[in-house]
Amino acid sequence: MSAGAVIVAAGSSSRMRGTDKLWADLCGAPLIARTIVAFQACPDVGRVVLVTLPECVSRMEALCARHGFSKVSDVRPGGVTRQESVRLGLEALGSCDVVAVHDGARPLVTPELVSRGIQMARERGSALCAVRAKSTIKRVREDGAVVGTPPREELWEAQTPQVFRYDELLEAHRRAAVEGVECTDDAAVMEAAGHVVWVYEGDYRNLKVTTPEDLSLARALYGGEGCE
């Protein structure tokens, strides 16, 4: 039973104050290389498609060759939105049993975390990596007034990888594109198509680098050779 992966690395790094987070140094290697290596090392992943900015395709191809990322079968230019980039990556990947979609800016993912998602998706059809909310969450109106406090035990913070049956995820993305449905992650795309999405326990260290402060934290958590 084959499993593939789509790594989405086509963001603009708009909140990084001029730094391209994917190419920022993370303990002696570009951040994106730290992300890819987890999928290269995962025995359950057969092939990977990397989706990046059009102007970065050749640079990503060179990085994969330099690091020996043999599982990266294709590097494709992304779309205008993350959702479009995922769909393009799925189409480039081709049919497989299940597919894991992961944010390129989550470099602390581990092969074990990917494998657990793949195994669960094979059993249940979906696997959303997530962690339990630690803080009390408030629903707030645009004018700043609190309108509700959801029970914390029901709240989870979604991460990636998010793993689904390939055919079902691709169909859900194509349907969303036709219907103009915009979602912030693949689990929401699947929910909009009527699928049940199951959660599995993620890792609080599996953070997404969005700001310079996140990058500093990632360096501290990685703690490898070359880190300050």
N, C-alpha and C positions, 0 to 999 in steps of 0.2 A: 504494500500500500504506500503510494508515494505522497510526500508532503513537500510543498514549495513555500516560498516566502517572497513577499514584496516589501522592500524597505523604502520608505518614502523620505527622500532627502531633497525636496524641491522648495523648501521654505525660503523666505526673504531675510530672516534674522533681523526683523524690524525693531526688536526690543533689545538688541545686543550693543547699541551705542557704537555702531560702526564696525563691529567684529563679525565675521562670518563664523557662526558657531560650529558649523560642520567641519571647518578646516582649522579651528582653534586647537592649540596643542593640549592634549590630555595625557600627561605623563609620558612624553616622548613620542607620541604618534597623533595624527589628526583624530579628532573626536569621532568622525564617521568611521574610521578604521576600527576603533574600539567597538563600535556597534556591529559592524559586519563580522568581526572575528567570532562573535558569539554564535552566529548562524553557520559560519564555516566550521566551527567546532561541534555543532549539534548533530549527533548521528541520525536524528530523525528527519533532517532537512536534506532534500536531494538537490534542489537548485534554487537560486535566488535571482530575482530581478531587482535592480536598483533604479529608482526613479529620481531624477535630479533636475536642476535647472538646465535649460538648453545649452547655455554657455559653459556648463560644467561637465558635459558628457565626456569629452576627451580627457579631462583631468581625472574624472572618476575611473575611467577605463585604465588610465596609467597607474592610479593608486592600486586598483585591484590586481594588476599585473605585478606591480612592485611587491605587494604583500602576499602574493600567491593565493588569492581568493578564488580558487578553482570552481567553487559552487556558483559564483556569479555568472550566470549564463547570458545576461544582457544588461546593458545600461541604456535607459530610455529617457528622453526629455519629458518632463511633467506637464501638467495642464495649468489652467488659471487658478484652480482651487485644489485643495488637498484631495477632495472627493474625486475630482476628475483625474488627478495623478494616480490615485489608487486604481481606478478603472483601467487606465492605460497600462499600468503595471500588470494587472490581472490578465489583460488581453495578450500582453507580451509573454507572460509566464507560460500560458498554455495549460491544458487540462491536467489536473492531478487530483488526488484524493481529497486532501485538505490544504488550505493555504493560511499561513500566518502573515498578518499585516503588522508592520512595526514602524515606529517613528525613528528616523535616522538620528534624531537628537536625544535618544535614550541610550546612552553608551554603557550603562551599568547593567543592562540585561545580561542574563546568564544562559548558557546552553540548557541547563536544567529547567529554567523558567519557560523556555521555548518548548522543550519536550513535554512538560506537563500540560501545556495548552494544546499541543498536537494530540496527545493521548486522550484528553477530555473531548476534544472536537470529534475525534473518531468515534467515541462512544455516544455522545449526545448531539452532535451536529454543530455545536458552537462552544467557544471558550473565551470569555472576556477576562483578561488579567486585570485585577482591581484590588484595592486595599480599603479597609474599613475607615470611615471618616473618624478622625480623632477629635475634631472640634464640633461644637454646636453650630449648626447651620441655620441661617435665617433667610426667609423669603422676604424680599424688600421691594416696595413700589419704587417707581421712578423718582418720586419726590422724597425718598429716603425713609418712609414709614414702614415699620416691620408689619407684615401681614400674616406671618405664620412661622412656626418652628417645627419642621419635620422631625419625626423620631430619629435620633441619631443611629439607632441600631438598624435602620432600614437604608442608610446612606453609605454608598461606596464610591471611592474615587477611581474612575476608569483610567487604566494604563494601556500600554501595548506590551507584548503582542496580543492581538485579537485574532482568533483562529476560527475558521468556518469551513464547511464543505465548499470546495472551489466553485462548482456549478451554481450553487445557491447564492453565493456571494456575488459572483459575476452577474447573474440574472438580476439580483436586487440592485446592483449599481446601475445597470443599464435601464432598469425600470425607473429609478430615481432620476436619471438624466432625462428621460423622455417626459416624466411628469413634473420636472422642475423642483423636486424635493431636495432640499439642502440640509445636510447633517454634519455634525462636528466630528463624528467618528464612525467606524464601520459597524459597530454594534447598533447604532441608531439607524443606519441604512437598512440593516436586517430587521430591526423592529418595525420600521415603516413598511417593510414588505410582508409583515405578518409572521415573522419567525420568532420563536422563543430563544432568548439569549441567556446562556448560563455563565455564572461567575466562578472563577477560581482565584485562590489567594495569591496575590502578587507580592511585591517587595517594596517597602517604603524607600529603599535605596535606588529603586528603578525610576529615578526622576527624569523629567524632560528638561533639557537645558533650553531656557527661553530668555534668561537675563544674564548679565555678567555675574550676578550673585549665585545663580544656579551653576555656572561654570566653575566658580571657586569651590562650591560645595561638592561638585562632581570630582574635582581634583583631590579634595580631602578624603572623600569616600573611596576613590580608586586606590590612592595610597601606593601606587607603584613606583618603580624606578623612574627618575626624572621628574617626579612631583616635588614641588617646593614644600 
